[in-house]
Amino acid sequence: MASPGSVLLVVENLPLPFDRRLWMEATTLRSAGWRVAAICPRGIGGESHYECVDGIHIYRHDLPSEGSDTGGYLREYAAAVRWQFRLAQLIRRRHGFDVVHICNPPDLLFLVAARYKLFRGVRVVFDQHDIMPELYDAKFGRRDVGYAAVVAAERLTYAIADVVIATNDSYRRIALSRGRKRPEQVFVVRSAPDLARFHALRPEPALKRGRRFLVGYVGVMGPQEGLDHLLHAIAMIVDRHGRRDITFRLIGDGPSRPSLLSMARDLGIDGFVDFPGRIPDEALMRDLSTCDLCVNPDPLNPFNDASSMNKILEYMALARPVVQFDLTEGRRSAGEASAYASPNDDGDLATTIIRVLDDPELRARMSREGMRRMTEELEWRHQAPRLIDAYEYVTRVRRRTRSVMESGHPPSMQE
């Protein structure tokens, strides 16, 4: 059977194959017959500048250290876009591509896609992982010229996209409203793990450091993730509630990690909290499988309330009960597999963690419900057909565009 075409995936957030969502998308497209190449940064889990993994051509570029202020982000994004232009030209010569699949953040990746759409008739898929105006507001707490630039970049990204892939219904509504996309152009593809690859492993009791319970967290350590709320809740658990039978393991890295280490020392809880950094998938599955529950401390704000957090679905895939603040998409993801604390209330987060740990029957019910939701509704095998539906739509658009170009009329941004 002839290949439906070639696709170039562009991501700036994580290296492949470490970026689990994009790797599942890449392998799903390859299995459907697409020829796949990708541009991503170098990092842990992907250090070489080029390799071919499972038939997917991966081109990686260097990036400056991640910043925590506006200037740091601008330097990072400028370097990424410069490399993406260079590597896209190289991939075009070596492999060719009919579709450019861009994944935010940031929303500047439309610059790379625009060149090929406007002058080559290439189609564009916008895989929206974050809503950047809300994310900017959550990180910096101000609506300045940077915020205006982010809003403009999002508008241009929507305008150039033939298809938008949204991670949940909240993002789909945003694509339809301020993105002005038609309903048939927006597909919901959730970021749920593939249970054939991401599953529970044998626990490692030594991680508990001789204590009765282990509570886990995995994710980026940035200003909007609410890890300051979690550390204050841990301090209450240890000092106010006198619980010294719990070890907390906070897995991940990011610009806030040094300040979180200092905060743990200042709160006097560093003996109860481990910060192993970013770890490979096998170690991650082992560590989380050892946890008695897992936590998501994302505070209530417009960004977090509308976003589906990968960590929640990963916890459920490993049959771990979840504790989180009560947010719209967090509840839609977990349902009865989670217990919910009052938003942004560190004291209620602390007491909810204790309540769940001290009720083994509740934890068992939550674990079973999480696995049921994953296997029956959420895991990647339920999402992959929706990705293929989006690409079948792109293929129809590409055929129409080819006919238009052959007639001598260049395509418009929305064609």
VOGU-3710 file (C-alpha; in Angstrom, 3 decimals, decimal comma):
1> maspgsvllv> 0,000/0,000/0,000  1,326/3,462/-0,875  2,373/5,728/1,983  -0,148/8,512/2,767  2,803/10,923/2,890  5,620/12,335/5,008  5,323/14,330/8,202  7,775/16,535/10,081  7,157/16,746/13,836  8,564/19,823/15,592
11> venlplpfdr> 8,761/20,114/19,379  10,838/22,366/21,612  9,883/21,198/25,091  11,507/17,743/25,446  13,752/15,409/23,426  12,401/12,377/21,618  11,711/9,652/22,472  11,567/11,081/26,045  8,510/13,187/25,140  6,045/10,355/25,667
21> rlwmeattlr> 3,008/11,934/23,978  4,829/12,949/20,826  6,603/9,603/20,604  3,266/7,774/20,750  1,986/10,071/18,011  5,114/9,466/15,924  4,934/5,684/16,211  1,174/5,691/15,565  1,675/7,671/12,364  4,528/5,410/11,288
31> sagwrvaaic> 2,329/2,354/11,858  -0,345/3,993/9,698  2,147/4,250/6,846  3,409/7,808/7,244  7,125/8,520/6,840  8,129/10,419/9,975  10,979/12,792/10,838  11,235/14,991/13,920  13,055/18,044/15,260  13,544/18,338/19,017
41> prgiggeshy> 16,094/19,588/21,575  18,902/17,477/22,986  18,570/16,325/26,580  18,427/13,384/28,920  17,129/10,422/26,951  18,254/11,935/23,650  21,786/13,287/23,519  22,917/12,621/19,936  22,257/15,160/17,184  20,762/12,506/14,888
51> ecvdgihiyr> 19,515/8,964/15,196  16,891/6,768/13,569  14,734/4,986/16,161  12,023/2,525/15,074  12,144/3,995/11,580  11,681/7,588/12,798  14,410/10,104/11,879  15,193/12,272/14,918  17,204/15,487/14,516  18,171/17,175/17,776
61> hdlpsegsdt> 19,600/20,616/18,474  21,271/22,346/21,403  19,480/24,866/23,607  20,708/27,377/26,198  19,858/26,629/29,818  16,178/27,092/30,582  15,477/30,518/32,047  13,001/31,556/34,704  12,473/35,141/33,470  11,251/36,671/30,233
71> ggylreyaaa> 14,778/37,231/28,922  15,730/33,622/29,549  12,703/32,335/27,666  13,379/34,694/24,743  16,963/33,435/24,436  15,789/29,836/24,562  13,020/30,331/22,009  15,196/32,342/19,610  17,840/29,595/19,621  15,177/26,917/19,105
81> vrwqfrlaql> 13,555/28,659/16,121  16,953/29,267/14,509  17,824/25,573/14,772  14,356/24,501/13,623  14,687/26,534/10,417  18,073/24,960/9,685  17,014/21,405/10,443  13,715/21,728/8,561  15,686/22,683/5,432  17,972/19,702/5,927
91> irrrhgfdvv> 15,041/17,304/6,440  13,230/18,738/3,428  16,236/17,877/1,244  16,835/14,443/2,748  13,342/13,116/3,377  10,762/15,640/2,220  7,504/16,286/4,080  3,878/16,989/3,202  2,730/17,914/6,719  4,381/19,934/9,496
101> hicnppdllf> 3,116/18,938/12,952  4,015/21,663/15,491  3,729/21,199/19,253  3,690/24,134/21,641  5,084/25,557/23,870  6,145/27,985/22,540  3,713/29,222/19,916  6,598/30,499/17,776  6,838/27,226/15,883  4,306/28,594/13,385
111> lvaaryklfr> 7,238/30,558/11,898  8,841/27,326/10,709  5,563/25,906/9,401  4,503/29,127/7,645  7,414/29,052/5,223  6,464/25,626/3,914  2,724/26,201/3,926  2,810/29,497/2,049  5,376/28,528/-0,580  5,251/24,730/-0,762
121> gvrvvfdqhd> 1,620/23,912/-0,049  2,553/21,867/3,030  -0,296/21,328/5,509  -0,004/22,250/9,198  -1,180/20,356/12,286  -1,141/22,353/15,545  -0,808/19,956/18,488  -1,790/22,263/21,355  -0,177/21,055/24,562  -0,608/24,340/26,479
131> impelydakf> -2,716/27,492/26,278  0,127/29,998/26,212  -1,625/33,249/27,278  -2,896/31,547/30,441  0,499/29,901/30,969  2,292/33,248/30,658  -0,095/34,770/33,196  0,457/31,834/35,578  4,258/32,111/35,312  4,711/35,874/35,431
141> grrdvgyaav> 1,470/37,234/36,871  1,305/40,230/34,563  -0,255/41,225/31,249  2,508/43,263/29,659  4,083/43,438/26,214  5,209/39,814/26,603  1,632/38,737/27,224  0,473/40,660/24,146  3,162/38,936/22,070  2,037/35,518/23,307
151> vaaerltyai> -1,580/36,292/22,414  -0,508/37,384/18,927  1,624/34,254/18,432  -1,278/32,020/19,446  -3,594/33,823/17,021  -1,139/33,352/14,156  -0,604/29,687/15,056  -4,338/29,030/14,928  -4,593/30,938/11,640  -1,969/28,839/9,876
161> advviatnds> -3,196/25,488/11,224  -5,313/23,243/9,020  -6,064/21,040/12,017  -5,841/21,559/15,778  -5,255/18,596/18,074  -6,526/19,437/21,557  -5,717/17,470/24,693  -9,168/17,936/26,245  -12,584/19,514/25,775  -11,557/22,795/27,437
171> yrrialsrgr> -8,786/23,268/24,895  -11,171/22,307/22,092  -13,581/25,060/23,164  -10,721/27,577/23,114  -9,704/26,472/19,612  -13,289/26,926/18,435  -13,781/30,306/20,126  -10,673/32,441/20,137  -8,928/30,177/17,611  -11,923/30,525/15,251
181> krpeqvfvvr> -11,508/26,991/13,943  -14,426/25,046/12,523  -15,637/22,031/14,550  -14,431/19,575/11,896  -10,889/21,024/12,205  -10,456/20,272/15,937  -9,773/16,765/17,275  -9,432/15,786/20,949  -6,481/13,420/21,490  -5,701/12,968/25,172
191> sapdlarfha> -2,173/12,449/26,518  -2,808/9,025/28,005  -0,001/6,452/28,290  0,235/3,251/26,294  -0,383/0,565/28,920  1,648/-1,929/26,915  4,720/0,222/27,612  3,874/2,218/30,732  2,778/-0,082/33,531  3,411/-0,987/37,149
201> lrpepalkrg> 6,715/-2,656/38,087  7,960/-4,456/41,169  8,114/-1,925/44,059  11,441/-0,896/45,556  10,857/-0,736/49,347  14,223/0,971/49,975  12,767/4,156/48,457  10,594/4,535/51,566  13,772/4,984/53,645  12,430/2,821/56,435
211> rrflvgyvgv> 9,118/4,666/56,707  5,614/3,276/56,350  4,439/5,318/53,348  5,830/6,813/50,144  4,096/9,710/48,386  5,204/10,534/44,849  5,175/13,435/42,407  6,456/13,570/38,824  6,569/16,559/36,524  8,244/19,762/35,499
221> mgpqegldhl> 9,442/21,907/38,386  8,332/25,379/37,369  6,584/28,280/39,077  3,087/27,229/37,976  3,238/23,589/39,148  2,369/24,365/42,783  5,278/22,529/44,372  5,551/25,340/46,921  2,021/24,385/48,027  3,116/20,767/48,321
231> lhaiamivdr> 6,210/21,597/50,390  4,139/23,709/52,785  1,631/20,847/53,043  4,484/18,429/53,811  5,714/20,766/56,549  2,222/20,715/58,076  2,088/16,920/57,832  5,423/16,606/59,646  5,136/19,416/62,187  1,452/20,107/62,818
241> hgrrditfrl> 0,207/16,513/62,423  3,349/14,891/63,795  3,560/12,372/60,948  7,105/11,124/60,571  6,171/7,872/58,830  5,970/9,334/55,292  8,688/9,872/52,689  7,962/12,162/49,741  9,694/11,599/46,384  9,485/14,541/43,975
251> igdgpsrpsl> 10,711/13,442/40,531  11,557/15,908/37,789  13,559/18,980/36,952  13,012/22,565/35,891  13,917/26,165/36,687  12,308/26,078/40,154  14,168/23,002/41,404  17,046/24,900/43,148  14,608/27,163/45,010  12,483/24,147/46,001
261> lsmardlgid> 15,546/22,427/47,476  16,253/25,590/49,479  12,617/25,823/50,584  12,655/22,220/51,825  15,776/22,995/53,901  14,263/26,211/55,262  11,068/24,381/56,259  13,115/21,683/57,969  11,631/18,868/55,879  14,607/18,001/53,668
271> gfvdfpgrip> 15,004/14,747/55,620  11,525/13,711/54,460  11,732/14,801/50,813  13,850/13,284/48,025  14,587/15,177/44,790  16,070/12,568/42,401  15,768/14,832/39,334  14,637/13,589/35,944  14,952/9,812/35,630  14,475/7,247/32,801
281> dealmrdlst> 11,060/5,691/32,235  11,957/2,332/33,779  13,127/3,983/36,991  10,087/6,279/36,934  7,667/3,357/36,677  9,502/1,561/39,496  9,509/4,618/41,758  5,850/5,458/41,233  4,859/1,795/41,587  6,372/1,926/45,068
291> cdlcvnpdpl> 4,225/4,910/46,077  1,195/4,471/48,281  -0,336/7,505/46,609  0,692/10,195/44,152  -0,004/13,897/44,304  -0,677/16,734/41,863  -0,417/20,138/43,610  -1,280/22,341/40,599  -3,035/25,397/42,072  -6,279/26,807/40,739
301> npfndassmn> -5,728/29,368/38,001  -7,132/29,698/34,453  -4,253/27,700/32,964  -4,314/24,735/35,355  -8,100/24,589/35,527  -8,349/24,096/31,745  -5,337/21,781/31,346  -5,107/17,986/31,527  -1,919/17,073/33,362  -0,007/14,059/32,067
311> kileymalar> 1,080/13,130/35,567  -2,494/12,334/36,637  -2,977/9,862/33,797  0,441/8,332/34,452  -0,455/7,811/38,113  -3,692/6,110/37,076  -1,852/3,944/34,537  0,230/2,596/37,423  -2,876/2,038/39,590  -1,841/4,719/42,066
321> pvvqfdlteg> -4,515/6,646/43,996  -4,287/10,404/43,440  -4,624/13,497/45,622  -4,983/16,884/43,913  -6,658/20,250/44,199  -10,192/20,272/42,804  -9,743/21,581/39,234  -12,084/21,124/36,270  -9,912/19,027/33,942  -8,170/17,252/36,812
331> rrsageasay> -11,520/15,929/37,981  -12,534/15,033/34,412  -9,354/12,986/34,041  -9,392/11,151/37,364  -13,017/11,038/38,495  -13,318/8,753/41,529  -9,673/7,674/41,211  -8,693/10,845/43,056  -9,397/12,635/46,312  -9,749/16,413/46,018
341> aspnddgdla> -8,529/19,157/48,331  -9,972/22,667/48,351  -8,095/24,649/45,692  -4,876/26,301/46,857  -5,495/25,304/50,490  -2,212/23,843/51,783  -3,798/22,701/55,028  -6,567/20,809/53,265  -4,007/19,268/50,897  -2,098/18,010/53,954
351> ttiirvlddp> -5,169/16,530/55,655  -6,402/14,954/52,398  -3,049/13,208/51,906  -3,185/11,873/55,467  -6,823/10,792/55,132  -6,129/8,776/51,989  -2,937/7,204/53,361  -4,729/6,102/56,517  -7,607/4,426/54,613  -6,281/1,364/52,741
361> elrarmsreg> -9,756/0,413/51,476  -10,219/3,863/49,945  -6,805/3,634/48,283  -7,664/0,222/46,855  -10,973/1,508/45,412  -9,274/4,538/43,885  -6,570/2,335/42,345  -9,150/0,019/40,750  -11,177/2,952/39,422  -8,085/4,562/37,926
371> mrrmteelew> -7,179/1,386/36,062  -10,765/0,932/34,896  -10,848/4,451/33,465  -7,504/3,949/31,758  -8,300/0,590/30,171  -11,893/1,403/29,155  -11,685/5,088/28,197  -8,347/6,889/28,320  -5,267/4,832/27,393  -3,485/5,504/24,119
381> rhqaprlida> -5,240/2,744/22,146  -8,438/4,814/22,565  -6,660/8,021/21,466  -4,697/6,725/18,453  -7,777/6,417/16,164  -8,571/10,094/16,826  -5,069/11,066/15,741  -5,514/9,071/12,547  -8,893/10,795/11,981  -7,117/14,165/12,201
391> yeyvtrvrrr> -4,537/13,063/9,646  -7,186/11,704/7,300  -8,728/15,177/7,367  -5,294/16,692/6,643  -4,847/14,293/3,736  -8,129/15,439/2,187  -7,087/19,080/2,596  -3,674/18,324/1,068  -5,285/16,753/-1,986  -7,512/19,792/-2,488
401> trsvmesghp> -4,502/22,087/-2,080  -2,502/20,147/-4,646  -5,346/20,564/-7,145  -5,480/24,297/-6,432  -1,702/24,713/-6,828  -1,709/22,782/-10,090  -4,332/25,222/-11,344  -1,892/28,072/-10,663  -3,545/29,676/-7,612  -1,539/29,582/-4,333
411> psmqe> -3,382/28,403/-1,213  -4,543/30,845/1,430  -3,694/30,612/5,122  -7,053/28,994/5,910  -7,463/26,869/2,776
//
